[in-house]
């Protein structure tokens, strides 16, 4: 035997030794995948929660920046007598503010409130369409959280911690429940406006496997860039390519057990199926004219059109079994020109927001879909003026200690106002709801005991609500 022959045989022997186990494991994985017994089979397959849920899906309408509760949800006529004056130190002594001093002048609300619906919920004149669905919503006037800056505040809202690196609400739900949609991601993100401070950390899977992260959709053209095949690549060629790549990934997964490889396999398969489903999702030609009109999709205002399209997409995603939809609308951070920007923004989003709730109800989907609307915190009663030379420049600073959000559907109490704040909305006087309580309540409606819904990472059982949170039963029907 020559040295050359020996080296050739040895090379073949080493190849077989190093790959035989992988080939065998890949074959076994393929057989087990057919029965749904491996992580690579379908990590997003539907799963049972701890107990029977009230809601199957969630649409979180996130108004990035912090909408002002004074102008929208929590009337405070007592501010009128303080308008243009400073509060005494006894009122503001414990107040923490990022940009203004507690001695800043007070600014009263300029907009009228009136009761709406059979429930008599008081809402601002800036939200007439929301007023029309007052009997369907649960308004929380006693929200509070710990962070007064945007990024930490958004992380608290979505991950339960002001520090980055943890899974977000949609990722937790996908991890716990899987998805009922075979051809679309289980957690979809829709954006409008200028972009959020938290960015991708608002829909990251954190330390959970990456197949639980949110998928950002565009609201025109292909929902995901490069979803369509390039010129010259037909569906059969695409299928053959994906099969080959997935075969290689399954071999690697069999050797390593790395769950991220399972995520990659799932991503390739989902992308292939989405090439058929996603274009149909974006095609509104099957929607009746009165539905298009109800959402206001044909508006000439770009932001209104963008937001309205996202609202209709959210409904269509829920119809197709998508577990979690996060709508991020930016920016509501009105440090300046509050009385110019807020009315315009409300005029743009009021109709589509109400249309989504009404449309879900019309289709019988509202009972099993939890809708959440709000920002990471609220605003201060004191004015912020960044350009003293401009009288219309007045805005409001961040206020995490007392603010408003609302819920609808998903088994929450409809036509109900929860909690109360003092005459200046500086402190909560009745039924406080911390952001961890909101998260615990959302998980409860989705069928989970938030204290037992955990994921082990770095030797510790983590949960969305950290080590806090109370299910607020008064919010539930």
C-alpha distance (Angstrom), angle and dihedral (degrees) to the residues before:
residue distance angle dihedral
X1 . . .
X2 3.76 . .
X3 3.82 121.9 .
X4 3.80 89.1 -114.7
X5 3.82 91.4 55.9
X6 3.80 91.4 46.4
X7 3.80 92.0 51.3
X8 3.81 90.8 49.3
X9 3.83 92.3 50.3
X10 3.80 91.3 44.8
X11 3.78 91.0 50.8
X12 3.82 90.9 51.8
X13 3.82 90.4 46.0
X14 3.81 92.5 50.7
X15 3.79 90.5 46.9
X16 3.81 92.7 52.7
X17 3.80 92.3 44.2
X18 3.78 92.5 50.7
X19 3.81 96.7 43.7
X20 3.80 107.0 30.6
X21 3.78 92.4 81.1
X22 3.77 90.6 47.3
X23 3.79 92.8 49.6
X24 3.79 90.5 48.1
X25 3.78 92.2 47.4
X26 3.78 90.8 47.6
X27 3.80 90.3 52.2
X28 3.80 91.0 48.6
X29 3.77 91.0 46.7
X30 3.79 90.0 52.0
X31 3.83 91.4 52.8
X32 3.79 93.1 46.0
X33 3.79 91.6 45.1
X34 3.78 89.4 63.2
X35 3.81 87.6 60.7
X36 3.81 94.3 43.3
X37 3.80 92.8 -114.6
X38 3.79 101.8 130.2
X39 3.75 136.1 63.2
X40 3.78 88.0 -120.2
X41 3.82 91.4 56.3
X42 3.78 96.4 73.2
X43 3.80 118.7 -39.3
X44 3.82 88.6 -173.2
X45 3.82 96.6 55.7
X46 3.85 112.3 134.3
X47 3.80 114.2 -86.9
X48 3.79 133.6 -167.3
X49 3.82 118.4 -108.2
X50 3.81 124.6 -139.6
X51 3.81 93.1 -87.8
X52 3.79 140.2 -4.4
X53 3.81 107.6 -57.9
X54 3.79 128.5 -138.1
X55 3.81 91.7 -151.2
X56 3.81 130.5 41.2
X57 3.81 98.8 -176.1
X58 3.77 138.8 27.3
X59 3.80 132.6 -149.1
X60 3.80 110.3 -166.6
X61 3.82 110.7 -164.7
X62 3.79 100.3 -162.0
X63 3.80 115.7 -165.7
X64 3.80 100.1 -161.2
X65 3.78 117.0 -143.7
X66 3.81 101.2 31.3
X67 3.83 121.5 -79.5
X68 3.79 114.9 -127.6
X69 3.80 111.8 -103.2
X70 3.82 90.3 -162.9
X71 3.79 94.3 65.0
X72 3.82 96.2 36.2
X73 3.81 119.7 25.0
X74 3.80 116.1 3.9
X75 3.85 115.4 52.2
X76 3.80 114.3 -151.3
X77 3.82 110.3 -177.6
X78 3.82 89.8 169.0
X79 3.81 88.0 75.2
X80 3.80 90.1 69.5
X81 3.80 93.2 74.4
X82 3.81 89.6 51.1
X83 3.81 95.9 45.0
X84 3.81 109.0 135.2
X85 3.82 93.4 7.6
X86 3.80 133.1 95.1
X87 3.79 124.7 -111.8
X88 3.81 116.2 -116.1
X89 3.81 115.5 -102.4
X90 3.81 90.1 -108.3
X91 3.83 89.5 69.1
X92 3.81 98.6 44.4
X93 3.83 102.0 32.8
X94 3.83 95.6 112.7
X95 3.80 97.1 36.0
X96 3.82 117.8 121.2
X97 3.79 114.9 -159.0
X98 3.82 129.8 178.6
X99 3.82 101.5 -151.1
X100 3.80 113.5 9.3
X101 3.78 133.4 51.3
X102 3.82 123.2 -114.7
X103 3.81 87.1 -113.6
X104 3.83 91.7 65.7
X105 3.80 115.1 124.4
X106 3.80 120.5 -94.2
X107 3.81 119.9 -112.4
X108 3.80 117.9 -156.7
X109 3.79 121.8 -144.7
X110 3.83 113.3 -96.1
X111 3.83 98.3 -158.0
X112 3.79 131.1 85.6
X113 3.80 123.8 -118.0
X114 3.79 124.6 -152.4
X115 3.81 136.5 172.6
X116 3.80 119.4 -93.2
X117 3.78 135.1 -162.5
X118 3.77 129.2 -4.4
X119 3.81 88.3 -57.7
X120 3.81 92.8 59.9
X121 3.81 94.0 -132.6
X122 3.80 110.3 179.4
X123 3.79 112.0 -129.6
X124 3.79 135.4 163.7
X125 3.77 125.2 -92.2
X126 3.82 84.9 -120.2
X127 3.83 89.4 72.0
X128 3.84 107.4 49.1
X129 3.83 95.1 146.2
X130 3.78 90.9 48.7
X131 3.79 86.4 51.2
X132 3.80 88.4 57.4
X133 3.83 90.0 62.1
X134 3.83 95.5 40.2
X135 3.80 90.4 119.4
X136 3.82 89.1 60.7
X137 3.79 99.5 50.0
X138 3.78 136.8 79.6
X139 3.81 108.4 -145.7
X140 3.82 116.4 -156.6
X141 3.80 111.5 -159.8
X142 3.80 95.0 172.1
X143 3.82 104.5 64.0
X144 3.79 118.4 141.2
X145 3.79 138.6 168.0
X146 3.80 140.4 175.4
X147 3.81 106.3 -111.2
X148 3.80 125.4 74.3
X149 3.81 98.8 -173.7
X150 3.79 123.9 78.3
X151 3.77 106.4 -116.1
X152 3.83 96.6 43.2
X153 3.81 88.8 42.1
X154 3.79 92.6 52.7
X155 3.80 91.1 46.5
X156 3.82 89.2 52.0
X157 3.80 90.7 50.7
X158 3.79 96.1 48.4
X159 3.83 105.1 26.6
X160 3.81 104.7 23.3
X161 3.81 92.1 -120.5
X162 3.83 133.0 78.6
X163 3.82 89.0 -138.1
X164 3.82 122.2 86.4
X165 3.79 124.0 -118.1
X166 3.79 102.7 63.0
X167 3.81 127.8 110.2
X168 3.78 118.9 -95.2
X169 3.80 127.3 -126.3
X170 3.82 95.1 -96.3
X171 3.80 91.2 49.5
X172 3.80 91.6 50.7
X173 3.80 90.6 51.6
X174 3.79 92.5 48.1
X175 3.81 90.0 48.6
X176 3.80 91.6 50.2
X177 3.79 101.6 37.8
X178 3.78 107.9 19.9
X179 3.78 117.8 -149.1
X180 3.78 133.9 -69.8
X181 3.79 90.8 -154.1
X182 3.81 115.2 92.9
X183 3.79 97.3 -176.4
X184 3.80 103.7 36.8
X185 3.82 133.6 52.5
X186 3.79 114.7 -89.3
X187 3.82 92.4 -131.3
X188 3.81 116.3 42.4
X189 3.81 127.6 -177.4
X190 3.81 123.3 -154.7
X191 3.79 121.5 -172.0
X192 3.79 136.6 -163.7
X193 3.77 133.8 170.0
X194 3.79 127.2 26.8
X195 3.82 102.8 -35.5
X196 3.79 134.2 -87.8
X197 3.79 132.0 -91.5
X198 3.81 91.4 -128.6
X199 3.80 93.7 47.7
X200 3.80 114.0 173.3
X201 3.82 92.1 -4.6
X202 3.82 86.4 75.9
X203 3.80 89.9 67.3
X204 3.80 103.9 23.5
X205 3.81 121.7 129.9
X206 3.81 89.6 -138.7
X207 3.79 109.7 -167.8
X208 3.81 92.3 -10.1
X209 3.83 115.6 98.9
X210 3.79 110.9 -78.5
X211 3.82 94.9 -113.2
X212 3.83 86.1 77.1
X213 3.81 95.3 60.0
X214 3.79 122.9 106.7
X215 3.80 120.7 -96.2
X216 3.79 115.0 -137.2
X217 3.81 113.7 -134.0
X218 3.78 126.9 -163.6
X219 3.80 116.9 -136.3
X220 3.79 97.1 -134.8
X221 3.80 135.2 43.3
X222 3.80 114.6 -2.6
X223 3.83 106.6 2.0
X224 3.82 88.2 -137.1
X225 3.80 123.9 34.8
X226 3.81 115.6 -108.1
X227 3.81 91.7 11.3
X228 3.79 90.7 129.8
X229 3.81 118.5 75.4
X230 3.80 116.3 -104.0
X231 3.79 118.0 -108.4
X232 3.81 112.1 -72.9
X233 3.84 95.5 25.9
X234 3.80 113.3 105.6
X235 3.80 127.2 -168.0
X236 3.82 94.4 -97.8
X237 3.81 92.3 53.3
X238 3.79 90.0 47.1
X239 3.81 90.6 51.2
X240 3.80 92.4 50.4
X241 3.80 91.8 49.1
X242 3.79 93.4 49.8
X243 3.80 91.6 46.6
X244 3.80 90.8 53.3
X245 3.83 93.6 47.0
X246 3.80 91.8 46.2
X247 3.81 91.4 49.6
X248 3.79 88.7 56.0
X249 3.80 91.3 45.7
X250 3.81 91.6 50.1
X251 3.81 90.1 52.8
X252 3.78 89.6 51.7
X253 3.81 91.4 45.3
X254 3.79 90.0 51.9
X255 3.79 90.4 53.7
X256 3.80 98.3 44.3
X257 3.81 108.5 20.6
X258 3.82 87.2 -140.8
X259 3.80 107.7 165.7
X260 3.79 91.5 -152.6
X261 3.82 87.8 67.1
X262 3.81 88.1 55.7
X263 3.80 86.9 51.6
X264 3.80 89.9 52.9
X265 3.81 92.8 50.2
X266 3.79 90.7 49.0
X267 3.82 91.1 48.0
X268 3.82 93.0 53.8
X269 3.80 92.1 48.1
X270 3.80 93.4 45.7
X271 3.79 91.9 48.3
X272 3.80 90.2 53.2
X273 3.81 92.3 51.2
X274 3.79 91.3 44.3
X275 3.79 90.7 60.0
X276 3.81 86.6 73.6
X277 3.80 100.4 34.7
X278 3.80 104.4 39.1
X279 3.83 98.7 60.8
X280 3.81 88.9 51.9
X281 3.81 89.4 50.4
X282 3.80 90.1 57.5
X283 3.80 94.1 46.7
X284 3.81 108.2 94.7
X285 3.81 94.6 179.0
X286 3.80 90.1 106.8
X287 3.81 92.0 57.2
X288 3.83 115.9 99.0
X289 3.80 115.7 -112.1
X290 3.80 92.1 -114.9
X291 3.83 90.4 57.9
X292 3.81 92.3 51.8
X293 3.81 88.3 49.1
X294 3.81 92.5 46.0
X295 3.82 91.5 58.1
X296 3.82 94.1 41.5
X297 3.78 93.3 -128.1
X298 3.79 96.0 153.6
X299 3.80 93.5 60.5
X300 3.80 119.0 137.3
X301 3.81 89.0 -139.0
X302 3.82 106.0 96.0
X303 3.79 97.5 -149.4
X304 3.81 92.7 45.9
X305 3.79 91.5 49.1
X306 3.81 91.5 46.9
X307 3.81 92.9 49.4
X308 3.82 92.8 44.0
X309 3.81 91.3 51.9
X310 3.80 89.2 51.2
X311 3.80 91.1 51.6
X312 3.79 91.7 52.9
X313 3.81 91.0 43.7
X314 3.81 88.8 52.7
X315 3.79 90.3 56.2
X316 3.81 92.2 46.8
X317 3.80 91.2 48.5
X318 3.81 91.1 52.0
X319 3.80 89.5 49.4
X320 3.81 88.7 55.2
X321 3.78 94.4 52.7
X322 3.80 101.0 -99.6
X323 3.79 106.1 159.4
X324 3.81 102.2 -150.0
X325 3.79 131.4 20.4
X326 3.80 119.1 -172.7
X327 3.79 115.8 -165.3
X328 3.80 112.1 -166.9
X329 3.80 115.6 -166.3
X330 3.81 118.9 -177.7
X331 2.91 141.9 -126.5
X332 3.81 124.6 16.8
X333 3.80 93.5 142.5
X334 3.80 96.5 123.6
X335 3.79 104.6 179.7
X336 3.80 86.5 142.1
X337 3.81 138.3 31.8
X338 3.80 92.3 10.4
X339 3.79 94.3 162.4
X340 3.78 91.6 51.8
X341 3.80 101.4 40.5
X342 3.80 102.2 38.1
X343 3.83 97.3 56.0
X344 3.80 89.9 48.0
X345 3.79 93.1 48.7
X346 3.79 92.5 47.5
X347 3.79 90.6 49.7
X348 3.81 87.5 54.7
X349 3.81 99.2 47.8
X350 3.83 105.7 26.9
X351 3.82 97.2 81.2
X352 3.84 98.3 43.8
X353 3.81 92.2 44.6
X354 3.78 93.2 53.4
X355 3.81 90.1 41.9
X356 3.81 91.9 57.8
X357 3.81 92.8 53.5
X358 3.81 92.5 43.9
X359 3.81 92.5 46.3
X360 3.80 93.5 49.8
X361 3.79 88.0 50.5
X362 3.82 91.9 47.9
X363 3.80 90.6 53.9
X364 3.80 94.4 45.8
X365 3.82 91.7 -112.3
X366 3.79 101.2 110.9
X367 3.80 95.1 80.2
X368 3.81 90.7 60.5
X369 3.81 97.7 34.1
X370 3.79 120.1 76.4
X371 3.81 112.7 -150.4
X372 3.82 118.1 -162.3
X373 3.84 123.3 -172.5
X374 3.78 126.8 -174.1
X375 3.78 150.1 76.3
X376 3.79 137.0 -97.7
X377 3.83 92.6 -89.8
X378 3.81 141.8 -23.6
X379 3.79 136.6 -107.9
X380 3.82 138.5 -90.9
X381 3.82 127.4 -104.5
X382 3.79 87.6 -131.3
X383 3.77 120.3 85.5
X384 3.79 126.1 -114.9
X385 3.81 116.0 -151.7
X386 3.78 116.3 -174.4
X387 3.80 96.0 169.1
X388 3.81 108.4 40.8
X389 3.80 91.0 -176.4
X390 3.83 90.5 65.8
X391 3.80 115.2 68.4
X392 3.83 92.8 -162.6
X393 3.80 92.2 54.4
X394 3.80 95.1 93.3
X395 3.81 119.3 129.2
X396 3.81 140.7 152.9
X397 3.81 132.2 -101.8
X398 3.83 127.7 -130.8
X399 3.81 118.8 -71.1
X400 3.83 118.4 -175.1
X401 3.81 96.1 164.7
X402 3.81 99.1 75.9
X403 3.79 128.4 6.9
X404 3.82 144.1 129.6
X405 3.81 138.6 -99.7
X406 3.79 132.2 161.8
X407 3.79 138.5 -144.8
X408 3.79 133.6 -162.5
X409 3.79 136.0 -171.6
X410 3.79 124.2 -5.6
X411 3.80 94.4 96.7
X412 3.82 98.7 -56.9
X413 3.79 121.9 137.8
X414 3.80 110.1 -88.0
X415 3.80 125.1 -143.7
X416 3.79 90.3 17.6
X417 3.81 134.5 131.8
X418 3.80 114.0 -153.5
X419 3.78 125.6 -159.8
X420 3.78 132.7 -7.9
X421 3.79 140.1 -126.9
X422 3.79 132.8 -148.2
X423 3.80 122.0 -89.2
X424 3.81 91.2 -81.9
X425 3.83 98.9 37.9
X426 3.78 90.1 -120.5
X427 3.81 95.8 118.7
X428 3.80 136.1 26.7
X429 3.79 114.3 -116.0
X430 3.81 101.4 177.9
X431 3.83 138.0 31.2
X432 3.84 102.3 -12.7
X433 3.81 117.7 -152.6
X434 3.79 115.1 -157.7
X435 3.80 117.6 -158.5
X436 3.82 87.8 -108.6
X437 3.81 88.6 55.5
X438 3.80 89.4 52.7
X439 3.81 90.2 51.0
X440 3.81 92.1 47.0
X441 3.82 90.2 50.2
X442 3.80 93.0 48.4
X443 3.82 91.1 50.4
X444 3.81 90.2 47.8
X445 3.79 90.9 54.7
X446 3.80 88.8 49.8
X447 3.81 90.8 53.4
X448 3.82 103.9 -95.9
X449 3.77 136.6 123.2
X450 3.80 97.3 -137.7
X451 3.80 92.5 -149.4
X452 3.81 92.3 56.3
X453 3.81 97.4 37.7
X454 3.80 98.5 95.2
X455 3.79 145.3 144.2
X456 3.79 122.6 -150.9
X457 3.79 113.5 -127.6
X458 3.80 128.2 163.4
X459 3.80 90.4 -6.9
X460 3.80 96.1 -53.0
X461 3.80 133.2 99.0
X462 3.80 105.7 -123.6
X463 3.79 125.5 -165.1
X464 3.80 136.1 -175.7
X465 3.80 93.2 -111.2
X466 3.81 92.7 50.0
X467 3.84 103.1 -147.1
X468 3.80 97.0 -35.0
X469 3.77 140.1 63.1
X470 3.81 138.3 106.9
X471 3.80 125.6 -150.2
X472 3.81 102.3 -119.6
X473 3.78 101.0 -138.7
X474 3.81 93.4 -173.5
X475 3.80 88.3 69.6
X476 3.80 92.1 58.8
X477 3.79 128.2 87.4
